[in-house]
Amino acid sequence: MIHTSYTVGITTAEYKALQSVTTDQKLWLENAIQNRARIAIENIQTTYTNYKINKGEAITAVGTTAIIEAAYAEGVVGIVT
């Protein structure tokens, strides 16, 4: 399920340069952002799990989205500003 999409503008030079390193610039960009999100998810899950263990509390959030939402709601992680 797609929640958000981004439109990225690049210069002609940047576009032409990318053509020399990848056959599908869109796929490359999607892979880059999905991989960075995966790393962030893993970090949040680990941080939240350790937080709950250290407090001696049960982890009641089930699933990736629920854990991320609980981590934000409980102030374990925050949105970068």
C-alpha positions in Angstrom: 0.0 0.0 0.0 1.5 3.3 -1.0 0.9 6.1 1.5 3.1 8.9 0.1 4.7 9.6 -3.2 7.4 12.1 -4.0 8.3 14.0 -7.2 11.9 14.8 -7.5 13.3 17.4 -9.9 16.8 17.0 -11.3 18.8 19.0 -13.8 19.4 17.8 -17.4 23.0 17.2 -16.4 22.0 15.1 -13.4 19.6 13.1 -15.5 22.1 12.4 -18.2 24.8 11.5 -15.6 22.4 9.0 -14.0 21.8 7.4 -17.4 25.5 6.4 -17.4 25.1 4.4 -14.1 21.6 2.9 -14.2 19.1 1.9 -16.8 16.1 2.7 -14.6 16.5 5.9 -12.6 13.0 5.6 -11.1 13.7 2.1 -9.8 17.1 3.2 -8.5 15.4 6.1 -6.5 12.7 3.9 -5.2 15.2 1.3 -4.0 17.3 4.0 -2.3 14.4 5.5 -0.3 12.9 2.1 0.5 16.3 0.9 1.8 16.8 4.0 3.9 13.3 3.5 5.3 14.1 -0.1 6.1 17.1 0.9 8.1 15.1 3.5 10.0 12.4 0.9 10.7 15.0 -1.5 12.1 16.5 1.2 14.3 13.1 2.3 15.7 12.1 -1.3 16.4 15.3 -2.0 18.2 15.2 1.3 20.1 11.6 0.8 21.2 12.1 -2.9 22.1 15.2 -2.0 24.3 13.3 0.9 25.9 10.4 -1.4 26.9 12.7 -4.1 28.1 14.7 -1.6 30.2 11.5 -0.3 31.8 10.2 -3.8 32.4 7.1 -3.2 30.3 5.3 -5.4 27.9 5.4 -4.6 24.2 1.8 -4.5 23.2 2.2 -3.0 19.8 1.9 -5.7 17.1 3.4 -5.1 13.7 5.8 -2.7 12.2 3.5 0.3 11.8 2.1 -0.2 15.4 5.6 -0.3 16.8 6.6 2.9 15.0 3.5 4.7 16.1 3.9 3.6 19.7 7.6 4.7 19.6 6.5 8.2 18.5 3.5 8.3 20.9 5.7 7.3 23.9 8.5 9.8 23.0 11.0 7.1 22.3 11.7 8.6 18.9 10.8 11.9 17.4 10.3 13.5 14.0 13.5 15.3 12.9 13.0 19.0 12.4 
